Amino acid sequence: MNVTRTLGLVTVLAAGLALAGPAVWANPVGNGAGAALTQQVGGPFDLIDQTGRAVTDRDFLGRYMLVYFGYAKCPGICPTALRSIADAIDILGDEGNQVAPILITVDAKNDQPENLAVAVAKIHPRLTGLTGTPEKLAAAAAAYGVTAKQVTRSWDGIDIYEHGVFIYLMGPDGKLLTLFPPIIGADAMAEAIRGYLS
């Protein structure tokens, strides 16, 4: 599926959910009948943050995580999704301290700690950027059901990736609570997250 078609489908999905109202996001992920999905989303990862420090999923246990897979030089949907995450964290105020916003790169070749540090600092002071070897990043993406591949290069030499676009809200136990489309408004995201915070 190409990038344009993927974004079109996400737009349609998000528009339908927006019509349903933000309250739909406050419900746990399920099959529509209240039962939890049987497919596991999320899992262990062993990566490096923008400071060069080794980070695993265990470092976030006891906190909520907002996880997004993208890359620093993304010219497409990443800036929109990451801005929504940053704004939602700010809207939550002190409650937002319970939530760790995380960008896991899909671009192992270009997203090293140094450039991730610059990129995430421009988005939000609490955003953690994670990178690692291609193998470790692929394992993290697979745990979340995310696929990513380089599809082209821009005229100015930027690698362009096709990748998953959803934002995952993970609970303090590391299990999926719900997911958001990348174009959800920050107010709706914050409202939904607040419904999960204790």
C-alpha angles and dihedrals in degrees: 000000000000125000095254093052092045092052090046092055091047090051092052092047093047092047091053092049091047089055089051088056133242092282088079088071093056091067120091116253108272145141095269094266095076095262119125120250113261095216111092116229121193131019145157122341133177110197144139125255128221091272092055093254120141110247131185133184088257090068088069100047110127092031133081117247130209102201124192128175113214141104141258099249096040109145093191135052099339096083091051094049094044092048090053090051093048094047093046090053090052093047089054090058113186090357087063089069087079090062126075112205110211135186114196109194124230090195107079092165098059106020104081121158093264097058093036089056091056094044099048093044088061091054105043135335091232097047113116117210115205129197137157143145117331089251095052093045090049090052092051091048092048091052088059094042091248122147123195136177138164108253104176146332125254122239089261094052102263115145110237118211133197107215146152113288108196125111114227122213107204124192127233088267091057094252125130115263100174142321134232132209113243094247097055112126118255092238092056092046093049091048091052094046091049088058089063100043117102 
